[in-house]
Amino acid sequence: MQATAVKERPPETVIESTPFRAGVFRPIALFLLGFLILYAFFLALPHAFPYLSTGSTVVFQAKLRDEARGAVLPRSTSATKIVVFGNSTILAGLVAKHFDELAEADGLDTYTYNSGFPGVSEFVPQLKALIASGDVPDFVLLTKPWAPSRQSSIFKLPLSDNELADVIFPFRHFIRDAASFAFTSRARGGPLAFYRKASRNIAQMEKDQGYYFISEQSRYPHERLPDDFHMEGDRPDLKGFREADASSPELAELNAILLAHSIKCFYVPYPQRGSGLGDPAPTDTAFQQILESHTPCKLLGPDYYRYPNRDLSDQTHLNHIGSRIYTEDLYRLVKPYLAKGGR
């Protein structure tokens, strides 16, 4: 009789999946929780300490906050509301209160706000923020062209790397700015005194309707640039001119805002150090043609006004005397249109 061999099955391996999964996902969950806590902490820091930064950043952020919450134009007033846009040359160049004083002396009721931003020439985002907050101006005075079109493709993000980083990590410059603040404060009476001084400067800027004298860059006696000051890149033999992209989507945005809210728009000269550029053309005909054919805006005067070194506090910005002179020059240019309601 032949015996039948019986094959034994190997014992089945039971996989303990629950402890394995917990061992994998617990560190991930803890990491994400820690990341969110740190993200929230750093996101809150600039709001808790808004003046713990460099001068230009403090001004920039303060203006963004004020314009976003509708705190720059009076609501209950019959005055003609005027907003002047530009970069830091306008920030330190247009004395809004003096502009209104000049208008009042001529029997005109105006309220002017200086929306100049340090290091920024684009203005459509600021105008959109004002409109969204309920601050709708009657007049806008522009000094720099709108942003040109971006080169885009399916392989290129709509935002630049820096812009995308700012959106994802809006606090990414805070540590750098705080370190700069700590270093600078040593020569300004210490961190507490320097922080309080920044707070007072912003309060004064708000009281001055957006005007801000950039004292941080003023290195010369009596806030006056020496008469013989010059820079390597100065070209007093050349005429400056504005370059504008008529196909820019931002121009379409600007036009839509102006038409929807019946805002009158004028391009006006910006202040320029006279030793840096030559006399501008009386009228920038190329830019004027773009305005007339693509926008409801009007061009007033040349592209810029030239001022002698004695009217500047540094290589770029007007001092207290120069800013009042520029404001008076600008008012004289705009006055006929204010008197006629923008026509």
C-alpha positions in Angstrom: 0.0 0.0 0.0 1.5 3.3 -1.1 1.4 6.3 1.3 0.2 9.6 -0.1 2.4 12.5 0.7 0.5 15.5 2.1 2.0 18.9 1.5 1.7 21.2 4.4 0.7 24.8 3.7 3.1 27.4 5.0 1.5 29.6 7.7 -0.2 32.7 6.3 1.5 35.9 7.1 -0.8 38.4 8.8 0.2 42.0 8.0 -0.3 44.3 10.9 -1.3 47.4 8.9 -2.7 49.6 11.6 0.5 50.1 13.6 2.4 50.7 10.4 0.0 53.3 9.1 0.0 55.1 12.5 3.8 55.0 12.5 3.9 56.7 9.0 1.1 59.2 9.3 1.7 60.4 12.9 5.0 62.1 12.1 3.4 63.7 9.0 0.5 65.0 11.0 2.8 66.4 13.7 5.0 68.0 11.1 1.9 69.7 9.4 0.6 70.8 12.8 3.9 72.3 13.7 4.2 74.0 10.3 0.7 75.5 10.6 1.5 76.8 14.1 4.7 78.4 12.9 3.0 79.8 9.8 0.2 81.4 11.9 2.8 82.8 14.3 4.9 84.5 11.6 1.8 85.6 9.8 0.6 87.4 13.0 4.0 89.0 13.8 3.9 91.8 11.2 0.3 92.7 12.4 1.3 92.7 16.0 4.5 94.8 15.4 3.7 96.8 12.2 6.6 99.2 12.6 9.3 96.5 13.2 10.8 97.1 9.8 12.7 99.4 7.5 11.4 102.9 6.7 10.2 102.2 3.2 8.5 98.9 4.2 6.7 100.5 7.1 5.3 103.3 4.8 4.4 100.8 2.1 2.5 98.5 4.5 0.8 101.4 6.3 -0.5 102.8 3.0 -1.8 99.4 1.9 -3.7 99.0 5.2 -5.2 102.5 5.1 -6.3 102.2 1.5 -7.7 98.7 2.0 -9.9 99.8 4.9 -11.2 103.0 3.3 -9.4 105.4 5.5 -8.0 107.9 3.1 -10.9 109.9 1.7 -13.7 111.6 3.7 -17.1 110.1 3.0 -19.3 113.0 4.1 -17.9 115.9 2.1 -18.9 118.0 -0.9 -15.2 118.5 -1.7 -13.7 117.3 -5.0 -11.7 114.2 -4.1 -8.4 113.9 -5.8 -5.9 111.0 -5.6 -2.4 111.4 -6.9 -0.5 108.2 -7.8 3.2 107.6 -8.3 6.3 106.2 -6.8 8.5 107.6 -4.0 9.1 110.9 -5.9 5.4 111.6 -5.5 5.3 110.2 -2.0 7.9 112.9 -1.0 6.9 115.4 -3.6 3.2 116.2 -3.4 2.1 118.0 -0.3 -1.6 117.2 -0.3 -2.6 119.7 2.3 -0.7 122.5 0.6 -2.5 121.6 -2.7 -5.9 121.9 -0.9 -4.8 125.2 0.7 -4.0 126.6 -2.8 -7.3 125.5 -4.1 -9.2 127.0 -1.1 -7.4 130.3 -1.8 -8.9 130.2 -5.3 -12.4 129.3 -4.0 -12.2 125.6 -4.9 -13.1 122.9 -2.4 -10.8 119.9 -2.7 -9.5 117.0 -0.6 -6.3 115.5 -2.0 -4.6 112.3 -1.0 -1.1 111.3 -1.9 -1.0 107.7 -3.0 2.7 107.6 -3.8 4.3 104.3 -2.8 8.0 103.7 -2.2 9.6 101.5 -4.9 6.4 101.0 -6.8 5.2 102.7 -10.0 2.1 100.5 -10.7 -1.1 102.2 -9.5 -4.0 100.2 -10.8 -4.0 97.7 -7.9 -4.0 100.7 -5.5 -6.9 102.3 -7.4 -8.9 99.0 -7.3 -8.3 98.8 -3.5 -9.6 102.3 -3.0 -12.7 101.6 -5.0 -13.4 98.3 -3.2 -13.1 100.1 0.1 -15.6 102.8 -0.9 -13.0 105.5 -1.4 -14.0 106.7 -4.9 -12.1 109.8 -6.1 -13.5 112.3 -8.5 -10.1 112.9 -10.1 -7.0 110.8 -10.4 -3.6 112.4 -11.3 -1.2 109.8 -12.7 2.5 110.1 -13.3 3.8 106.7 -14.5 2.3 104.5 -17.2 0.3 101.4 -16.4 2.1 98.0 -16.2 3.0 96.4 -19.5 1.7 93.1 -20.7 3.3 90.0 -19.2 4.8 87.4 -21.5 2.8 84.3 -20.7 2.5 80.8 -22.0 1.3 77.4 -20.7 4.8 76.9 -19.3 4.9 80.1 -17.4 3.1 81.0 -14.2 0.9 84.2 -14.3 3.0 85.5 -11.3 6.7 86.0 -11.1 8.7 83.9 -8.6 8.9 86.8 -6.2 5.2 87.6 -6.5 4.3 84.0 -6.0 6.5 83.7 -2.9 4.9 86.9 -1.5 1.5 85.4 -1.9 2.4 82.1 -0.2 4.7 83.5 2.4 3.6 87.2 2.9 5.9 87.4 6.0 9.0 86.2 4.2 10.8 89.5 4.5 9.9 90.1 8.1 13.0 88.5 9.7 15.3 90.4 7.3 13.5 93.6 8.0 13.5 93.0 11.7 17.2 92.4 11.7 17.7 95.6 9.7 15.5 97.4 12.2 17.6 96.1 15.1 20.8 97.2 13.4 19.6 100.7 12.5 18.0 101.3 15.9 21.4 101.2 17.6 22.1 104.6 16.1 18.6 105.9 16.7 18.2 105.6 20.4 17.6 101.9 20.7 14.8 99.6 19.5 12.0 101.0 21.6 12.7 104.7 20.7 13.1 103.8 17.0 9.9 101.8 17.0 8.0 104.7 18.6 9.5 107.1 16.1 8.3 105.0 13.2 4.8 105.0 14.8 4.9 108.8 15.0 6.1 109.1 11.4 3.2 107.0 10.1 0.7 109.0 12.2 2.1 112.2 10.7 1.9 110.7 7.2 -1.8 109.9 7.7 -2.3 113.4 9.1 -0.6 114.8 6.0 -2.9 112.9 3.7 -0.3 110.5 2.4 2.6 112.9 2.0 5.9 111.6 3.6 9.3 113.2 3.7 11.9 110.5 3.3 14.3 111.6 6.0 16.1 108.2 6.1 18.0 109.0 2.8 18.7 112.7 3.6 22.5 112.8 4.3 23.3 116.5 3.6 23.1 119.6 5.8 19.8 121.4 5.8 18.2 118.6 3.7 19.8 120.1 0.6 21.6 118.3 -2.1 25.0 120.0 -3.0 24.9 122.1 -6.1 27.8 120.1 -7.6 26.2 116.7 -6.9 26.1 114.4 -9.8 25.9 110.7 -10.5 27.7 108.5 -13.1 24.5 107.7 -14.9 23.3 111.3 -15.2 22.4 112.3 -18.8 21.5 116.1 -18.8 21.9 115.9 -22.6 18.9 113.5 -23.0 15.2 114.0 -22.9 13.2 111.5 -20.8 9.9 110.1 -22.1 7.2 107.7 -21.0 6.9 104.2 -22.5 3.5 102.7 -22.5 2.0 99.4 -23.7 -1.4 100.0 -25.4 -2.2 96.3 -25.4 -1.7 95.8 -21.6 -4.6 94.1 -19.8 -4.0 96.6 -16.9 -4.9 99.4 -19.3 -8.2 97.7 -19.9 -8.7 97.4 -16.2 -8.0 101.1 -15.7 -10.4 102.2 -18.4 -13.2 100.0 -16.9 -12.7 101.5 -13.5 -12.6 105.1 -14.8 -15.7 104.7 -16.9 -17.7 102.7 -14.3 -17.2 105.3 -11.6 -17.0 108.5 -13.8 -13.5 109.3 -12.6 -11.7 112.0 -14.5 -8.1 111.1 -15.3 -5.1 113.3 -16.0 -1.4 112.4 -16.6 0.7 115.1 -15.0 4.5 115.7 -14.7 6.5 114.1 -11.9 9.5 115.8 -10.2 13.0 115.0 -11.6 16.4 116.1 -10.5 17.5 118.6 -13.1 21.1 117.4 -13.2 20.0 113.9 -14.0 18.0 114.5 -17.3 17.7 117.2 -19.9 14.6 119.3 -20.5 11.6 117.2 -21.6 9.6 117.8 -24.7 6.7 120.3 -24.0 4.4 117.5 -25.0 5.2 113.8 -25.3 3.3 113.3 -28.6 3.8 109.5 -28.7 2.3 109.0 -25.2 -0.4 111.6 -25.9 -1.5 109.6 -29.0 -1.8 106.4 -26.9 -3.9 108.2 -24.3 -6.2 109.8 -26.8 -6.8 106.6 -28.8 -6.9 104.0 -25.9 -8.0 105.8 -22.7 -10.3 108.6 -21.4 -7.2 110.2 -19.8 -5.7 113.5 -20.8 -2.1 114.5 -20.9 -1.2 117.8 -19.1 2.2 119.4 -19.5 5.5 117.6 -20.1 6.5 114.2 -18.7 8.4 115.8 -15.8 9.4 119.0 -14.1 13.2 119.6 -13.5 14.3 121.0 -10.2 17.8 122.2 -9.1 19.8 120.2 -6.6 19.0 122.6 -3.8 15.4 121.5 -3.9 16.2 117.9 -3.3 17.2 116.1 -0.1 18.9 113.2 -1.9 19.6 112.1 -5.4 15.9 111.3 -6.1 13.5 113.0 -3.6 12.5 116.6 -3.0 13.1 118.3 0.3 10.5 120.3 2.2 11.0 123.4 0.1 11.1 121.5 -3.2 8.0 119.6 -2.4 6.0 122.8 -1.9 7.4 124.2 -5.1 6.4 121.1 -7.0 2.9 121.1 -5.4 2.4 124.7 -6.5 3.6 123.9 -10.1 1.2 121.0 -10.2 -1.7 122.9 -8.9 -1.2 125.7 -11.5 -1.3 123.0 -14.2 -4.4 121.3 -12.9 -6.4 124.3 -11.6 -8.2 125.1 -14.9 -9.6 121.6 -15.1 -10.7 121.6 -11.5 -12.5 124.8 -12.0 -14.3 123.4 -15.1 -15.1 120.1 -13.4 -12.5 118.2 -15.4 -13.6 119.3 -18.9 
